[in-house]
Amino acid sequence: MKTFLYTVIGSLLLAPVAYGAAAQTTGALINPLKVDSVEGFLLAIIDVMLTFALPIVVLFMMWTGFQMVMARGNAGELTAAKKRFLNVLVGTLVIFGAKVILEIIQATIKAF
């Protein structure tokens, strides 16, 4: 019972300290991002995606080139490697074209 009583009394004595500390803030939310709009946020996401995508694209191109070399004239393997290389190029265009597509959509929306 004494422990409970001391806990309640201690809580009541320390409550004004917590209110005083809370009163020192302005109450405004601080934006941790460097952007102030949805468009800026999407551009930031695409920039991060491009940063990670570039090394991956290079690795896939190297891998498909290696597969072309290892085909050694085998028509089936060479055709499959060429198809993979074309897929890598199309994927690269989509990834790097995402920023252009986003800017086109932004310009279209701002026109209205």
Backbone as CSV, one residue per row, in Angstrom:
resi,resn,N_x,N_y,N_z,CA_x,CA_y,CA_z,C_x,C_y,C_z
1,MET,0.822,-1.195,0.000,0.000,0.000,0.000,0.866,1.258,0.000
2,LYS,1.986,1.207,0.736,2.868,2.367,0.772,3.473,2.631,-0.605
3,THR,3.810,1.558,-1.303,4.413,1.714,-2.628,3.427,2.388,-3.579
4,PHE,2.181,1.970,-3.511,1.158,2.573,-4.360,0.978,4.050,-4.017
5,LEU,0.949,4.363,-2.733,0.778,5.740,-2.294,1.945,6.605,-2.746
6,TYR,3.163,6.098,-2.617,4.344,6.849,-3.051,4.350,7.045,-4.574
7,THR,3.878,6.063,-5.292,3.817,6.175,-6.751,2.821,7.249,-7.168
8,VAL,1.665,7.275,-6.545,0.649,8.275,-6.876,1.137,9.668,-6.510
9,ILE,1.705,9.822,-5.333,2.190,11.139,-4.904,3.331,11.608,-5.808
10,GLY,4.243,10.704,-6.148,5.349,11.062,-7.046,4.855,11.464,-8.423
11,SER,3.857,10.772,-8.925,3.294,11.115,-10.237,2.636,12.489,-10.205
12,LEU,1.913,12.771,-9.136,1.253,14.070,-9.033,2.261,15.204,-8.884
13,LEU,3.367,14.949,-8.200,4.383,15.985,-8.036,5.167,16.236,-9.325
14,LEU,5.348,15.202,-10.155,6.131,15.348,-11.383,5.288,15.746,-12.591
15,ALA,3.971,15.747,-12.473,3.105,16.094,-13.599,3.346,17.517,-14.107
16,PRO,3.508,18.520,-13.244,3.767,19.875,-13.767,5.070,19.975,-14.567
17,VAL,6.033,19.158,-14.255,7.291,19.178,-15.007,7.039,18.753,-16.451
18,ALA,6.222,17.738,-16.643,5.910,17.267,-17.991,5.128,18.319,-18.768
19,TYR,4.195,18.999,-18.119,3.439,20.042,-18.812,4.336,21.209,-19.189
20,GLY,5.273,21.539,-18.344,6.210,22.619,-18.662,7.085,22.267,-19.851
21,ALA,7.509,21.024,-19.936,8.333,20.598,-21.066,7.524,20.588,-22.350
22,ALA,6.256,20.224,-22.276,5.414,20.192,-23.467,5.101,21.603,-23.956
23,ALA,5.083,22.559,-23.059,4.755,23.928,-23.438,5.905,24.612,-24.162
24,GLN,7.087,24.048,-24.153,8.235,24.687,-24.777,8.262,24.509,-26.291
25,THR,7.483,23.602,-26.830,7.477,23.394,-28.276,6.467,24.319,-28.931
26,THR,6.647,24.541,-30.215,5.730,25.414,-30.948,4.483,24.672,-31.393
27,GLY,4.516,23.360,-31.401,3.370,22.579,-31.820,3.324,22.330,-33.311
28,ALA,4.289,22.839,-34.050,4.306,22.638,-35.500,5.012,21.327,-35.833
29,LEU,4.529,20.687,-36.883,5.170,19.466,-37.346,6.378,19.820,-38.204
30,ILE,7.449,19.104,-37.995,8.665,19.333,-38.768,8.705,18.314,-39.897
31,ASN,8.853,18.787,-41.123,8.886,17.922,-42.294,10.276,17.302,-42.421
32,PRO,10.400,15.975,-42.273,11.718,15.355,-42.384,12.181,15.183,-43.829
33,LEU,11.277,15.360,-44.778,11.626,15.213,-46.187,12.096,16.545,-46.753
34,LYS,12.769,16.477,-47.875,13.243,17.695,-48.523,12.243,18.211,-49.552
35,VAL,11.066,17.623,-49.599,10.063,18.004,-50.593,8.825,18.540,-49.893
36,ASP,8.086,19.381,-50.622,6.889,19.988,-50.049,5.612,19.632,-50.796
37,SER,5.712,18.774,-51.817,4.525,18.442,-52.600,4.550,16.967,-52.970
38,VAL,3.415,16.494,-53.442,3.312,15.098,-53.872,4.187,14.869,-55.100
39,GLU,4.211,15.855,-55.993,5.035,15.725,-57.193,6.507,15.613,-56.831
40,GLY,6.937,16.438,-55.893,8.328,16.379,-55.449,8.651,15.058,-54.779
41,PHE,7.673,14.529,-54.042,7.868,13.234,-53.395,8.023,12.129,-54.425
42,LEU,7.171,12.153,-55.462,7.279,11.144,-56.520,8.602,11.263,-57.270
43,LEU,9.046,12.491,-57.522,10.342,12.673,-58.180,11.484,12.166,-57.304
44,ALA,11.378,12.370,-56.000,12.409,11.866,-55.092,12.439,10.342,-55.094
45,ILE,11.265,9.709,-55.128,11.204,8.244,-55.187,11.827,7.740,-56.480
46,ILE,11.521,8.404,-57.590,12.081,7.978,-58.874,13.593,8.173,-58.892
47,ASP,14.085,9.254,-58.286,15.536,9.457,-58.225,16.219,8.342,-57.443
48,VAL,15.615,7.927,-56.339,16.182,6.818,-55.560,16.131,5.528,-56.367
49,MET,15.007,5.314,-57.062,14.873,4.117,-57.889,15.935,4.094,-58.984
50,LEU,16.195,5.234,-59.603,17.214,5.299,-60.649,18.608,5.042,-60.087
51,THR,18.852,5.505,-58.879,20.151,5.277,-58.251,20.407,3.792,-58.047
52,PHE,19.379,3.056,-57.639,19.545,1.620,-57.433,19.457,0.833,-58.733
53,ALA,18.726,1.359,-59.714,18.510,0.612,-60.956,19.728,0.612,-61.866
54,LEU,20.514,1.669,-61.847,21.650,1.759,-62.767,22.643,0.614,-62.603
55,PRO,23.112,0.280,-61.397,24.033,-0.859,-61.280,23.383,-2.187,-61.661
56,ILE,22.095,-2.327,-61.368,21.404,-3.572,-61.714,21.312,-3.722,-63.227
57,VAL,21.020,-2.630,-63.927,20.950,-2.665,-65.389,22.304,-3.039,-65.976
58,VAL,23.361,-2.461,-65.435,24.707,-2.781,-65.928,25.012,-4.262,-65.720
59,LEU,24.656,-4.797,-64.563,24.900,-6.222,-64.305,24.113,-7.115,-65.261
60,PHE,22.853,-6.763,-65.526,22.060,-7.570,-66.456,22.621,-7.501,-67.876
61,MET,23.088,-6.324,-68.289,23.680,-6.219,-69.623,24.958,-7.046,-69.721
62,MET,25.754,-7.011,-68.669,26.970,-7.829,-68.663,26.609,-9.313,-68.702
63,TRP,25.580,-9.703,-67.963,25.182,-11.108,-67.922,24.682,-11.585,-69.279
64,THR,23.869,-10.760,-69.945,23.377,-11.173,-71.259,24.500,-11.191,-72.284
65,GLY,25.448,-10.273,-72.182,26.617,-10.317,-73.063,27.430,-11.576,-72.830
66,PHE,27.575,-11.952,-71.568,28.280,-13.192,-71.239,27.544,-14.397,-71.814
67,GLN,26.225,-14.379,-71.761,25.445,-15.480,-72.333,25.595,-15.541,-73.849
68,MET,25.709,-14.381,-74.499,25.927,-14.380,-75.948,27.283,-14.980,-76.301
69,VAL,28.287,-14.649,-75.507,29.620,-15.207,-75.753,29.622,-16.706,-75.495
70,MET,28.943,-17.134,-74.442,28.931,-18.555,-74.094,28.042,-19.385,-75.026
71,ALA,27.223,-18.732,-75.862,26.393,-19.479,-76.806,27.268,-20.192,-77.841
72,ARG,28.412,-19.627,-78.175,29.404,-20.231,-79.077,28.792,-20.707,-80.388
73,GLY,27.962,-19.888,-80.970,27.405,-20.241,-82.266,26.156,-21.090,-82.210
74,ASN,25.747,-21.537,-81.041,24.511,-22.311,-80.905,23.333,-21.366,-81.158
75,ALA,22.589,-21.647,-82.210,21.532,-20.730,-82.647,20.443,-20.555,-81.592
76,GLY,20.049,-21.621,-80.921,18.992,-21.536,-79.912,19.406,-20.689,-78.720
77,GLU,20.615,-20.926,-78.208,21.092,-20.155,-77.058,21.348,-18.702,-77.439
78,LEU,21.849,-18.470,-78.654,22.110,-17.109,-79.106,20.804,-16.327,-79.265
79,THR,19.785,-16.976,-79.789,18.474,-16.329,-79.927,17.893,-15.994,-78.553
80,ALA,18.027,-16.913,-77.609,17.524,-16.664,-76.247,18.291,-15.509,-75.596
81,ALA,19.607,-15.454,-75.802,20.409,-14.376,-75.223,20.043,-13.030,-75.849
82,LYS,19.805,-13.020,-77.160,19.393,-11.775,-77.821,18.034,-11.310,-77.301
83,LYS,17.136,-12.257,-77.068,15.821,-11.907,-76.535,15.958,-11.322,-75.125
84,ARG,16.827,-11.917,-74.309,17.057,-11.390,-72.955,17.648,-9.979,-73.021
85,PHE,18.583,-9.778,-73.961,19.202,-8.459,-74.100,18.155,-7.418,-74.509
86,LEU,17.265,-7.788,-75.416,16.194,-6.881,-75.815,15.278,-6.574,-74.630
87,ASN,14.985,-7.583,-73.813,14.163,-7.366,-72.615,14.852,-6.427,-71.634
88,VAL,16.170,-6.570,-71.494,16.923,-5.672,-70.613,16.853,-4.244,-71.143
89,LEU,16.990,-4.067,-72.445,16.920,-2.723,-73.023,15.536,-2.101,-72.843
90,VAL,14.492,-2.880,-73.051,13.129,-2.363,-72.872,12.896,-1.994,-71.405
91,GLY,13.323,-2.850,-70.494,13.187,-2.544,-69.070,13.959,-1.300,-68.677
92,THR,15.143,-1.139,-69.256,15.950,0.049,-68.979,15.245,1.307,-69.469
93,LEU,14.669,1.240,-70.653,13.936,2.400,-71.173,12.731,2.733,-70.303
94,VAL,12.051,1.729,-69.804,10.898,1.974,-68.926,11.351,2.609,-67.612
95,ILE,12.422,2.080,-67.039,12.906,2.608,-65.756,13.385,4.046,-65.908
96,PHE,14.199,4.298,-66.926,14.727,5.646,-67.096,13.703,6.598,-67.714
97,GLY,12.691,6.055,-68.362,11.629,6.891,-68.902,10.568,7.238,-67.881
98,ALA,10.627,6.641,-66.700,9.617,6.903,-65.669,9.620,8.366,-65.255
99,LYS,10.791,8.957,-65.157,10.872,10.363,-64.768,10.260,11.251,-65.849
100,VAL,10.532,10.929,-67.096,9.958,11.696,-68.204,8.440,11.543,-68.219
101,ILE,7.965,10.323,-68.008,6.522,10.075,-67.982,5.868,10.849,-66.840
102,LEU,6.508,10.865,-65.672,5.963,11.605,-64.537,5.908,13.095,-64.837
103,GLU,6.936,13.636,-65.469,6.936,15.061,-65.792,5.866,15.391,-66.833
104,ILE,5.624,14.488,-67.777,4.564,14.705,-68.764,3.202,14.713,-68.078
105,ILE,2.987,13.792,-67.154,1.716,13.738,-66.422,1.539,14.995,-65.575
106,GLN,2.610,15.457,-64.932,2.526,16.680,-64.132,2.153,17.877,-64.996
107,ALA,2.776,17.991,-66.160,2.472,19.114,-67.048,1.024,19.058,-67.522
108,THR,0.532,17.852,-67.768,-0.854,17.699,-68.207,-1.824,18.088,-67.097
109,ILE,-1.532,17.677,-65.874,-2.414,18.001,-64.746,-2.383,19.495,-64.446
110,LYS,-1.202,20.101,-64.515,-1.100,21.539,-64.229,-1.768,22.385,-65.308
111,ALA,-1.948,21.819,-66.495,-2.595,22.571,-67.571,-4.080,22.790,-67.290
112,PHE,-4.676,21.948,-66.472,-6.101,22.085,-66.169,-6.265,23.016,-65.036
